[in-house]
Amino acid sequence: MNYKLKKLGKALSPPLLLSGMKTLGRFIRKRDEKPSERSSDWYDRAFSRTVETHLHYTEAKHYFLWSVMADLMTRDGVRSVLDVGCGSGQLALLLRDSGITAYCGIDFSQKRIEWARKNCPGFRFVVEDVLRTDLFTTFPYDAVVCAEFLDHVQEDMEVIQRVRSGARFYAIVPNFSFDSHVRYFKDSGEVRERYAACFEDFRVRPFIANRKGKTYFLLEGIKR
């Protein structure tokens, strides 16, 4: 009986209405799905097919944000940086050109680290799991950077807790979804609500990236 009613309803429904109902169903299912982290292989493949991650930092879409971050580090007298989720070394090269003298970048993408080592010789890059590495205790950093990393991992709070007390912290998070994002933030208030308790002198600034309202939040603080 239920099957016959379903078949009759389908026959009587206009095609446009059916299409809309299917789209709504997909949206509801997608909204209810828990975002999952991508694997190192996924990031290796993404790197291989993405031109922008191979460019000089001045040609990258995040250059305007990285420049602000570098200026903040200069203001704060940062000399040594632990870069979590360092990618292909574009930010590392900018930091080197901005006067950072000691640097270590961590990423679990082998291909990105290989490129970073070629792109920014003289700086250290390692393939490691940020939740297992001993670099948070063995590398003498003044500051930790998470430039678009916290939005890619479920254990963002666990990573922050690994940062030593008194270290400066700088991060970038978005207000939009993406294939590899496990979270995003609608406004500065949501960023503050999630992270402020972990830091002294915590600040969040929004940076609008396009006319459609795509926004990045730059956050900074001193780890408690």
C-alpha positions in Angstrom: 0.0 0.0 0.0 2.8 2.5 0.9 4.6 1.7 -2.3 1.5 2.4 -4.4 0.9 5.7 -2.6 4.5 6.7 -3.1 4.3 5.7 -6.8 1.0 7.7 -7.2 2.6 10.8 -5.5 5.5 10.7 -7.8 3.3 10.4 -10.8 1.2 13.5 -9.7 4.1 15.7 -8.7 5.6 18.1 -11.2 9.2 17.4 -12.3 10.4 20.7 -10.9 8.9 19.9 -7.4 10.5 16.4 -7.5 13.9 17.9 -8.4 13.6 20.4 -5.5 12.6 17.7 -3.1 15.7 15.6 -4.1 18.0 18.6 -3.7 16.5 19.4 -0.3 17.0 15.8 0.8 20.6 15.8 -0.2 21.2 19.1 1.6 19.6 17.7 4.8 21.7 14.6 4.7 24.9 16.5 4.0 24.1 19.0 6.9 23.5 16.1 9.3 26.7 14.3 8.3 29.6 14.7 10.7 32.6 16.2 8.7 35.6 13.9 8.5 39.3 14.6 8.3 41.1 14.0 5.0 44.0 11.6 4.8 47.7 12.4 4.0 47.1 10.8 0.6 44.2 13.1 -0.1 46.5 16.1 0.7 49.3 14.7 -1.5 46.9 14.3 -4.4 45.4 17.8 -3.8 48.9 19.3 -3.8 49.8 17.6 -7.1 46.9 19.0 -8.9 46.8 22.5 -7.4 48.9 25.1 -9.1 48.6 27.8 -6.4 50.3 25.7 -3.7 53.4 25.7 -5.9 53.6 29.5 -6.4 55.8 32.0 -4.7 54.1 33.4 -1.6 53.5 36.8 -3.3 51.2 35.1 -5.8 49.2 33.1 -3.3 45.7 34.0 -2.4 46.6 34.1 1.3 49.5 36.5 0.8 47.5 39.5 2.3 46.8 37.5 5.4 50.3 36.0 5.8 51.8 39.5 5.5 49.7 40.7 8.4 50.7 37.6 10.5 54.4 38.3 9.7 54.0 41.9 10.8 52.4 40.8 14.0 55.4 38.5 14.7 57.8 41.4 14.0 55.8 43.6 16.4 56.0 40.9 19.1 59.7 40.2 18.6 59.2 36.6 17.5 62.4 34.9 16.3 61.6 31.2 16.4 58.4 29.6 14.9 56.8 26.2 15.1 54.5 26.0 12.1 51.8 23.4 12.4 50.3 22.3 9.1 53.0 24.1 7.2 52.1 22.8 3.8 54.4 23.6 0.9 56.5 26.2 2.7 55.0 29.4 1.2 54.4 31.0 4.6 57.8 29.7 5.8 59.6 31.5 2.9 57.7 34.8 3.8 58.7 34.4 7.4 62.3 33.9 6.4 62.2 37.0 4.3 60.6 38.9 7.2 63.5 38.1 9.5 62.5 34.9 11.3 65.8 33.0 11.9 64.7 29.7 13.4 61.8 27.7 12.1 60.4 24.2 12.1 57.4 23.2 9.9 55.2 20.1 10.6 52.9 18.4 8.1 51.7 14.9 7.4 51.8 15.4 3.6 55.0 13.9 2.2 54.7 15.7 -1.1 54.2 19.1 0.5 57.1 18.7 2.8 59.4 17.6 0.0 58.4 20.8 -1.9 58.9 22.9 1.2 62.4 21.6 1.7 63.2 22.6 -1.9 61.3 25.9 -1.7 62.8 27.1 1.6 66.3 25.6 2.2 67.8 26.4 5.5 64.5 25.9 7.4 63.5 22.5 8.9 60.5 20.6 7.7 59.3 17.3 9.1 56.6 14.7 8.2 54.9 14.0 11.5 51.6 13.6 13.3 51.0 16.8 15.3 49.3 14.8 18.1 52.4 12.5 18.5 55.4 14.7 17.7 57.8 15.7 20.5 58.5 19.1 18.8 56.1 21.0 21.1 58.6 20.2 23.9 61.9 19.8 22.1 61.9 22.7 19.6 62.7 26.1 21.2 59.9 28.2 19.7 58.7 31.7 20.6 55.5 31.2 18.7 53.2 28.6 17.1 51.5 29.2 13.8 48.3 27.3 12.6 47.5 29.0 9.3 44.3 27.2 8.2 45.0 24.1 10.2 42.6 24.2 13.1 39.6 24.0 10.7 41.0 20.8 9.1 41.3 18.6 12.2 38.8 17.3 14.8 41.4 17.5 17.6 42.0 21.2 17.3 41.8 21.8 21.1 44.2 18.9 21.8 46.7 20.5 19.5 46.4 23.9 21.2 46.8 22.2 24.6 50.2 20.9 23.4 51.5 24.5 23.0 53.7 25.5 25.9 52.5 28.1 28.3 53.7 31.6 27.5 54.2 31.0 23.8 52.6 33.3 21.3 50.0 31.8 19.0 48.8 32.9 15.6 46.1 31.2 13.5 43.8 31.6 10.6 40.3 30.0 10.3 37.5 30.5 7.7 33.8 31.3 7.6 33.1 28.9 4.8 32.9 25.2 4.2 35.3 23.2 1.9 36.0 19.6 1.1 38.7 19.3 3.8 37.1 21.6 6.5 35.7 19.9 9.5 34.5 23.2 10.9 34.1 26.9 10.1 32.9 30.0 11.9 30.1 32.4 11.0 31.7 35.3 12.9 34.4 36.5 15.3 32.1 35.6 18.2 32.2 32.0 17.4 36.0 32.0 17.1 36.2 33.7 20.5 33.8 31.3 22.1 35.8 28.2 21.0 39.4 29.4 21.6 39.6 32.5 23.9 39.8 30.5 27.1 43.1 28.9 26.0 44.9 32.3 25.8 45.8 35.5 27.5 45.4 38.8 25.5 43.2 37.0 22.9 42.2 38.9 19.8 40.3 38.1 16.6 40.2 40.1 13.4 38.0 39.4 10.4 39.5 39.8 6.9 37.0 39.9 4.0 38.5 38.0 1.0 35.9 38.8 -1.7 32.7 40.7 -2.5 30.6 37.6 -1.6 31.6 37.8 2.0 34.2 35.0 2.1 36.1 35.8 5.3 39.2 34.6 7.2 39.6 35.2 10.9 43.1 36.0 12.2 43.4 35.1 15.9 46.3 35.7 18.2 47.1 35.3 21.9 49.5 34.1 24.5 49.0 30.5 25.6 47.8 30.1 29.2 
